[in-house]
Amino acid sequence: MKLAQDRKRIVKRVAWVKGKRYKVGVIVFIVMLCMGCHNGALGSIQEETLDLPKLSLRIDDKIADGEWHMEVLQEPLEASMAEMIYGVDAHFYQEVLIRRSLIDLACEEIVLFHAYSGRQTEIATRLREYQKERMTQYENLPLQYAQVEEAQVVEIGNYVLLVCSKDYANVVQYISSLE
């Protein structure tokens, strides 16, 4: 009799522990899921909430995973470089992400300006001028010239994107689809 009572107590205790563990596991899972969703969110182009540092990391992931066929890119350049490289005054944009290939001859870059309202066209014009300068620079190198010639300057809301890459279509499609 005592053995049966001990056994029932042990079974109840194990069931209670398993139930408690299950509840704790579910709570931990929900917390991790919420943190994962928050940390992975890049924001939205339409709402002008893109998180450019997170987008930069996502760009690295897509290149490393082979989703985008691009050369490895440098770490993001400082916003102050935008005027020197692209001729875009700091008064035209709120923030900028500049990612360029490690080797200049690879001619690959992704540049995303978050423009002040009404400044998108001016930034796009400057980026197209930059593209023409690069074409002149590479006129004796047919592969590089063709790649720079195919570069895309795209205005998406208050964002202006320059993509110079063999895989520019996938890059433009991905960034413009961020909602």
Beta strands, then each sheet from edge to edge (+ up, - down):
strand 1: 93-100
strand 2: 109-115
strand 3: 152-156
strand 4: 159-164
sheet 1: 1+ 2- 4+ 3-
end
